[in-house]
């Protein structure tokens, strides 16, 4: 299958090169006739080499940059939960003992109980004025450096 694709792409590239050479020949005759300087023309093969070169340079660069999208979304959900927990404390005078008490089967809040990686948040009620809310992060294991608190 790969050989067939390679063969077809080579044929297409050769056809493009044929028409490019015809066009370049016309362009050179026109430039000579009118005493114009030679215009730089990029052949189809040069275009392929440029594209491959750019890909070789930039693809590893983008692979090395860690994606922080999950952390950003999880942090945003933690902020929303913090607001709900603070609102609960202002009304009742204490933080709830379980996170589910804040979500209360509300369909608008159903997605708040899970982080970006679809793991449940860890909520620990310490006392009426203190709690810990965290996500296990990308690896799904608590106590590692990718946890979000």
Helices and strands as residue ranges (DSSP letters): H 2-33, H 44-64, H 69-92, H 100-103, G 107-113, E 122-127, E 130-134
